[in-house]
Amino acid sequence: MMLLRGATLRRLCAFSVRPFTTAVDVGSRPAEIEGVSAGRDSSEVTRYRSFRESNRSRTRARVEGQLHSFLRSRDNEPWSQGPPREAYWLLRSCGSDMILETMATRMELANSMWEEFQKRAPLSVGMYNTLLQVYLQNEHRFDPAHFLEEMEKAGVLPNQGTLVGILSCCCNEGDIEGATKILDQMRSLDMEINENIYASLITGHCRRGDMENGEGMLKVMQENGLCPTATSYAALLCGHADRGDMDRVEQLLEEMRERRVFPSVGVYASLLDRLSLSGHSDLLPRALDLVPDKQLVYNDLYDLACKCTVRRDNKGTLIMLRCLATLVPRTTNMQLGAILIRAMASQGRMLSEMMVMVAELQGLGFGNHVYEEILHSLHTRHDDRDQAMADALSVLQDMLRHGVIVKEHYFYPNLAYYAEKGDLEGAVEGVALMKEAGLKLRRMSFRYLLQASREGGVASESDDFVGDMDRLLAHIKGTPLMLSLVNEVSVFLLDRGMFARAVERLTSVTSEPIDLGPILKAIKNGVNHSKVVDIPGLVSVYVALHSLPSNPDLSRSVAITTSILVQTSPDLAKQFIEELSGNGVDPGEHAYHTLLHSYATPDTVKEFHAMMKCLQSRGLVLRPSIHKQMLELAADLGDPVRAGQAVSAIRRSGQRLSATAFSRYIVANAKSRRIGTALELYERMRSHDLRPSYEAMNHLMVELLRWGDVHGAENMRRDLEEMGYFPGLVLRNAFLGAYSRRDMSKALQEFEALKTAGFKPTAYSYNELMTGYSLHGDTESIRNLFDELQREGIPLDRSLVSRLFDAYVAKGDIDGGLSLVEEFPSLPPHSSSLMAAMQLSLEAGDEEMVGRVRTKMNEVSGEKNTNNMMFFGHLRAGQVTQANKILEVFTHNFIVNPLNKGLPLVVVGDTGVSYIVLLSCFPHRLRGFPSILATL
C-alpha cells in the first residue's frame, strides 16, 4: 500500500500551484495537460491520433527504434522552447497503447526514455504529468515525495494535473488516506473536483476491498452536485470485476440504464480487461453477453486478445478470438494470429504450447503467417541451436501435413546452420524435405549443400564448382536429390556456354525425368553470352535431350537459339540447323523461317532464294510472311520478276493482296523502268479503293518525269496531295529537274515552293536549276546561284561547276568557260562538258581553241581518253581525214558490239582502250575509212 507521508503534503503546500483553466484528468492528451485546447490546434490532435494508431500493437524494439530516430533528428536542437510534441507522444506510447509488452517492460522503456529526455532539460510540467499517466496505466508503485522532489530540482511547478495524477496513483494502490489528504489540499486551493477524481476515489475503495464505501461515493457525488457518469460506474464495475462478482455487475448495469446513464464502449472494454487481469477469464463469455452490440467493441476485443496473450492467459485469448471470428470486418484480423504468436515467442513459450495455439488460430481463420512467426523465433534463438533447428524442421513438416504453402527461403536458415557446422546429413535432410514440398531447388540450396560437404570433408576447398558438385553427386548417389543435383550442374555449365561438359552429365540420367525448363533457359543464356558459340557441343546437347524417354518438344528452344545465332551470323545459324537436322533432330518450322528471314537482305538475296528452294524441296510450306519478305526484298532491289512470284505465292495461300503489297509491287516495276506495268497496277489499286503508299507514287512520278511525261506526273501529284501525302524533297527535286529542261518559269516556281514547304535546297536542287540556265547560256543567273550556295553553306562540286561551264559553251563563250576552269582548279568540269566545248571548237575550225581545250581534257581525262573523244569530235564535225589520222597511230582490232540506243556500234581496241564508232550516224562517209572497211 502506497501511503502519502506528511513530507509529501508539506512539499505540495510549499509549491505555489499554477492555476489550471480546465479540469483535466490524467488520461487527457499531453497537449491538453499543458493547457492547449483541442479547438485551438486541431492539426496537433490529428497528428497525435495518427501517431497513437501507428503505435498500437508495437513492441519495445520498435518504439526504441522510433526513440533513437527522434533523438538523432533532434541531436543538435536544444529544447529551450519546451519539449517537442514527439517527446510527449513517445513517452505516452509506453503506457497502455503498447499492448504487446508487459507492464514491467513498458516501465523499463519509459524510465530509459525519461533519462534521455532529462539530458535535454528543461522539461515541462506536461512531461511530468505524462510520466504520471504512464505510471498509472502500468500500475507502477513510486514515491510521490521523491517525484515532487525531482520536479523541484528541475524548477518545474506542479499543476492540477500533477495533483490529479498523484491522487489517481494513490487510489490505484488503495491508499485512500493519502488520496483524501490530496483531495483536501485541492479543495483548499479552490481547485475543481470533477467526476474523474471521484472515479479515482471509487477505484481506491474497491482496491482496498471496501465495496460499500466505493458505491457510497456515488451518493457523495450527488451531494456535491455531480451526477454519476459512465466513468464513475466504470470504476465501480471494474471493482466488482476484480472480485469476480458478475451478479453485482449485472445489477449495476441495469441501474445505469434506469438512471439513463448508458455504458460507453470504454465501460465494456474496461470490464473485460479487469476480468482477464484479475484471473477471472472464465467469466468473460458472461461479460460478453452483456454487450448489446459486439461490433462496437471490435477494436477493444482485438487489443484484449493481445493483452491476454501477454499475460499468458491463453483461455482469455481464445475467448476473444472466438468472438472476433463472428464479427466483421475480417480484413483487419488477417495479421492478428501472427501478432499473437510473435508475442508468445518473445516470452519464450514452449513450442508445443505455440503449436496448440496455431491449431486454434487456423480453425478460427486467423492462421495467416503464424508458422512463419514460429520459424522466425526458432531460427533466431541463440541458445540450444541444435534443438531449435530440429524443431524448425518439425514445424516445416507440420506445415506440409496441413497443406500450408511452404517457400524455399523458409529452409535457408536451417541449411546455413548445417553448412556452417559441416553437417552434410542434416543439409541433405533439409533439401530432401524441400523436394518433398515440391519446391524447385535453386542455386542457393546447392551452395549450402556444397559448403556442408566441404566443412564435412566430403569435398575439398576448391574454385572448381563443377568438380565439387560431382564429388557431392557421388556421395548422394541413389537418393532423390541425385537428379536435382545433375540438373543443377548441367544448368551451371549450360549457363556459361560449356555445352560439351554439360552433355556428359545429361547423358548419365537419360532414364530419369529431367526438369527441362531451367535447362532450356540455361541454353539460351549460354548462347546469348558466349563470345564464340561451340556449335558441335550445342548440337550434342539437343541430341541428348531429344533422346530422353519423354521425347520432349524442343522446337521452341531451337527457334530461340536460332534467333540468337542469327544476330551473330546467319551462316552460324545455318550451320547449327544443318548439323541438328543431320543428327536426327527436327529443328522445326519456326527455326527454318527464322533463318530464312535473316537472309532477307539485299546483300544476301542469293542465299535467301537458295534457302527458299531448299525448304520447298523438303516439302516445307512457306508462311505468307516469307513471301511478303520476298516481295519487300524484290522491291528494294527493283526485281519485278521476283516480286511477281511473291505476289502469286501470296494469292495461292488464300490471302488478298494488301495495299502495302500492291505498293511494293509497283515500286519493284517502277525501279526496273517498267512504267507501263507500274501504271497498270496503280490504276488497279485505285479501282479497288486501295491507297497506294507514298513510296510507290514517288517512284512512279520520278519515272514518269524521267520519260518526259510531265503532264502524267502532275496528275499523279494532285492525287498524292488529295490522299493527304506531303511531297518530299526527292520528288520536288525531280519536278524541278523536269521543269528546268522545259519551262524555267515553272522551275523557279517549284524552287520557291520547295523552300516555302520548309525544305532546305540541296546541291542537287541547285544543280537541276543550273541545268536549265545552262541550256540557255544564262551564266549570270548561275553565278547568282553560286553566291546563294555560299550563303547557305553548301560546298561547290564538279557537277555545279560543269553546269556553269555548259552555260558558257551554250552561248559560244568557250574562252569564258576555260577561265572558269582556272577559277576553280580543284573542280574541273566533267569530260562531257569539255567534249561539248571541243565539238564547238572543231566545228568552228578554231585550231587555237581546239588546242587549249585538248590540253585541259588531257589534264582531266588523260591522253588516251582524250584521243577517243577527239576521234568522235572529228566524226561529228565531218572531219574524216583527221579522225583517220587518230586511228592510224593505233593497232586496230574491231569487234561488233551490241546495240546502244538503237545504233550499230563498232569497237576499236588497243592496250585496253576502246573506241566506239557510230558508223550508222555517217553512212555517206564510210568510204573514208579504208582501213576499217578492209578489216570488216
Secondary structure, 3 states (H helix, E strand, C coil): CCCCCHHHHHHHHHCCCCCCCCCCCCCCCHHHHCCCCHHHCHHHHHHHHHHHHHHCCCCHHHHHHHHHHHHHHCCCCCCCCCCCHHHHHHHHCCCCCCCCCCHHHHHHHHHHHHHHHHCCCCCCHHHHHHHHHHHHHCCCCCCHHHHHHHHHHCCCCCCHHHHHHHHHHHHHCCCHHHHHHHHHHHHHCCCCCCHHHHHHHHHHHHHHCCHHHHHHHHHHHHHCCCCCCHHHHHHHHHHHHHHCCHHHHHHHHHHHHHCCCCCCHHHHHHHHHHHHHCCCHHHHHHHHHCCCCHHHHHHHHHHHHHHHHHCCCHHHHHHHHHHHCCCCCCHHHCCHHHHHHHHHHHCCCCHHHHHHHHHHHHHHCCCCCHHHHHHHHHHCCCCCHHHHHHHHHHHHHHHHHCCCCCCHHHCHHHHHHHHHHCCHHHHHHHHHHHHHCCCCCCHHHHHHHHHHHHHCCCCCCCCCHHHHHHHHHHHCCCCCHHHHHHHHHHHHHHHCCCHHHHHHHHHHHCCCCCCHHHHHHHHHHHHHHCCCCCHHHHHHHHHHHHCCCCCCCCHHHHHHHHHHHHHHCHHHHHHHHHHHHHCCCCCCHHHHHHHHHHCCCHHHHHHHHHHHHHHHHCCCCCCHHHHHHHHHHHHHHCCHHHHHHHHHHHHHCCCCCCHHHHHHHHHHHHHCCCHHHHHHHHHHHHHCCCCCCHHHHHHHHHHHHHCCCHHHHHHHHHHHHHCCCCCCHHHHHHHHHHHHCCCHHHHHHHHHHHHHCCCCCCHHHHHHHHHHHHHCCCHHHHHHHHHHHHHHCCCCCHHHHHHHHHHHHHCCCHHHHHHHHHHCCCCCCCHHHHHHHHHHHHHHCCHHHHHHHHHHHHHHHCHHHHHHHHHHHHHHCCCHHHHHHHHHCCCCCEEEEEEECCEEEEEEEECCEEEEECHHHCHHHHHHCHHHHHHC
